[in-house]
Amino acid sequence: MTGLHIEPIGVIRSPYKEKFAVPRQPGLVQDGGGELLLLPPYNQAEAVRGLEQFSHIWLLFVFHQTQDGGWRPTVRPPRLGGNSRMGVFATRSTFRPNPIGMSLIELKGIRQEGADIILQLGSLDLVDGTPVVDIKPYLPFAESIPDAQAGFAQLAPDANMPVHFSAEAEQALQNESRTLLHLRRFITQVLAQDPRPAYRKNEQQVREFAVHLMEFNVRWRVENGQATVIAIDKR
């Protein structure tokens, strides 16, 4: 077989509008849920009949933001501090021979809006606009292996960076009172993961960072191992 044609069956709607600060795995940011919008001709209720009986699904998707970068035989996993190299097939790196990823995500429900079929998803690790190429139900009896070994990624990454909000950021939150609790909690959960590049995490220099989350541009600085949100601007 010399070639294989794969086309998207749906597209992700996510609060993560860019690759920076997306959680490394689903389930790490509890408030970071999203949706999967099925595309024609796959937006048929019959195509998802019975799927609502499963609590979790596998999503196979395309790393569309990095696919033009080609593949690399070895990569530097962030979990190893970005300094040690591992074979690409021993990692979840985006720089793969075929830019296919997979995520195990909670399925919260399925709804129909006119001609649209929408899967409501729990915590996810996908950037907005990610093309999805397949959906498979999760089977606990076959796919849950509690004593499995996972090499350098046996345990969940730390998510304990303290997060504070400046007076300006607090005011911005008050202006968004409709979503105050969710927005504060969501930003806190994202930044507690310390989304900085691995090679910057031991820096002593104070730096500022920015990321597009939901409809907001969030700016924060890191100093003495703590993050302070300095501005939340609506885009």
Secondary structure as UniProt FT lines:
FT   STRAND          10..13
FT   TURN            20..21
FT   TURN            26..27
FT   TURN            30..31
FT   STRAND          34..38
FT   TURN            40..41
FT   HELIX           45..48
FT   TURN            49..50
FT   HELIX           51..53
FT   STRAND          56..62
FT   TURN            64..66
FT   HELIX           67..69
FT   STRAND          74..75
FT   HELIX           78..80
FT   TURN            81..82
FT   STRAND          86..87
FT   HELIX           88..90
FT   STRAND          100..113
FT   TURN            114..115
FT   STRAND          116..121
FT   TURN            128..129
FT   STRAND          131..137
FT   HELIX           140..143
FT   TURN            146..147
FT   HELIX           151..153
FT   STRAND          163..165
FT   HELIX           167..175
FT   HELIX           177..179
FT   HELIX           180..192
FT   HELIX           198..200
FT   TURN            201..202
FT   STRAND          207..213
FT   TURN            214..215
FT   STRAND          216..223
FT   TURN            224..225
FT   STRAND          226..234
//
